[in-house]
């Protein structure tokens, strides 16, 4: 897992939490190691306060076959929520999953749990 200009830290029960700086287009990218079919990306957002959860508005998921670019947008958050159950029923082929904000949005990215489901 590669975080934008921020970082990641191992959290409770082996889960990782992710936080970045308050920059434009902050994101994290996960390299799955090989091409896979991604079927879902459940995300648990920061839920410490309503304002913290609301910051996730515009959160976006991109999937790409090659590193170095964000790839194809497959999901977009219209509102800030504490949990997102992102299902990709047809499956999306790719190796890299990037989660973050559009390049024109300046905000902290703080996610408690990210899972990538697929085959």
C-alpha positions in Angstrom: 0.0 0.0 0.0 1.4 3.4 -0.9 -0.1 6.5 0.6 0.1 9.9 -1.1 2.3 12.3 0.8 0.9 10.9 4.1 1.4 7.4 5.5 -0.2 4.3 6.9 -0.1 2.8 10.3 -1.0 -0.7 11.6 -4.0 -0.4 13.7 -6.1 -2.5 16.1 -6.6 -6.2 15.2 -4.1 -6.0 12.3 -6.1 -3.5 10.3 -4.4 -0.5 8.7 -5.5 3.1 9.0 -4.6 5.6 6.4 -4.1 9.4 6.7 -2.5 11.9 4.4 -1.7 15.6 4.5 -4.2 18.3 3.7 -3.2 18.4 0.0 -4.8 18.5 -3.4 -5.8 15.1 -4.8 -4.6 13.1 -1.8 -4.8 9.3 -2.4 -3.6 5.8 -1.5 -2.7 3.1 -4.0 -2.6 -0.6 -3.4 -0.6 -2.9 -5.7 -2.3 -6.3 -5.7 0.9 -7.9 -7.1 -0.8 -9.3 -10.2 -3.7 -8.6 -12.4 -7.0 -9.5 -10.6 -10.7 -9.1 -11.1 -11.9 -6.6 -8.4 -15.4 -7.1 -7.2 -15.7 -4.8 -4.3 -13.9 -2.2 -2.2 -15.6 -1.8 1.3 -14.3 1.2 3.1 -14.7 2.3 6.7 -14.2 6.1 6.9 -13.1 8.2 9.9 -16.2 8.3 12.2 -14.9 10.3 15.1 -17.2 13.2 14.4 -19.9 14.0 11.8 -17.6 16.7 10.3 -14.7 14.1 10.0 -17.0 11.7 8.1 -18.3 14.5 5.9 -14.8 15.2 4.6 -15.1 11.9 2.5 -17.5 13.6 0.1 -16.0 13.2 -3.4 -14.0 10.1 -2.3 -13.2 8.2 -5.5 -12.0 4.7 -6.5 -9.9 4.2 -9.6 -8.6 0.8 -10.9 -5.7 0.5 -13.4 -3.7 -2.3 -15.0 -0.4 -0.3 -14.9 1.1 1.7 -12.1 1.8 5.4 -12.4 -1.7 6.6 -13.2 -5.0 6.6 -11.4 -6.7 4.5 -14.1 -10.4 4.2 -14.7 -12.8 5.8 -12.2 -15.2 3.0 -11.0 -16.9 4.7 -8.0 -17.5 8.2 -6.5 -19.0 9.3 -3.2 -21.7 11.9 -3.5 -21.8 12.3 0.3 -19.5 11.8 3.3 -20.5 8.6 5.1 -18.9 6.4 7.8 -19.1 3.3 5.6 -19.2 2.6 2.0 -20.1 -0.9 0.7 -18.7 -0.5 -2.9 -19.7 -3.5 -5.0 -18.5 -3.9 -8.6 -20.9 -6.7 -9.7 -19.4 -7.2 -13.1 -15.8 -7.2 -11.8 -13.1 -4.8 -13.0 -9.8 -6.1 -14.1 -6.7 -4.4 -12.7 -3.7 -4.6 -10.5 -3.7 -1.2 -8.9 -6.5 0.3 -6.8 -6.3 4.0 -5.9 -8.6 5.6 -3.4 -8.6 9.3 -2.9 -9.8 12.7 -4.0 -10.0 14.4 -7.4 -6.9 16.4 -8.1 -8.7 19.7 -7.6 -9.9 18.8 -4.0 -7.7 19.8 -1.1 -8.6 17.7 2.0 -7.2 15.2 4.5 -7.7 11.5 3.5 -8.3 9.5 6.6 -9.7 6.0 6.3 -9.9 3.4 9.0 -10.3 0.2 7.0 -10.0 -0.5 3.3 -10.6 -4.0 1.9 -10.2 -5.1 -1.7 -12.3 -8.0 -2.7 -11.9 -10.1 -5.9 -10.4 -13.1 -7.6 
